Amino acid sequence: QVQLVESGGGLVQPGGSLRLSCATSRIIFGINVMGWYRQAPGKQRELVATISSGGRTNYADSVKGRFTISSANAKNTGYLQMNNLKPEDTAVYYCNLDVGVSHRGYWGQGTQVTVSS
C-alpha cells in the first residue's frame, strides 16, 4: 500500500511564503501526473497545480504567478512553492498521484495552510 505524506503547512501572514512537500512511502513507477489540490471549509476540493511526467505544468488561475509546482521524480517527491499568500489560500492542501495505464489515484492526508494576520 502506497502512502503519500504532505508536509510544510502552517500559519503564515498575508504576503508570506510556504513550501509544501509530498513524499511517497516507497518508490512508485509510472507516475503520470503529480498534483496539488486544496479544500477550504464549506467548499469543494479544487485543483491547484499539476505537473506531468514530462514536466508540463498546469495551474489554477487563482494561483498563477504565485505558486510553482515541481517534482524530483527519482525520489518520488513533489513540491509546491507558494509565494505572496493570501487569506483566500487558506485550506487543507492535498497531494495526488495519477499512476500507470489505469490512472490509479493516490491521495495524501492533507496539510493545513492558514493565511492570516
Buried (B, 14 or more C-beta within 10 A) or exposed (E): EEEBEBEBBEEBEEEBEBBBBBBBEEEBEEBBBBBBBBBBEEEEBEBBBBBBEEEEEBBBEEBEEBBBBBBEEEEBBBBBBBBEBBEEBBBBBBBBBBBEEEEEEBBBEBBEBBBEE
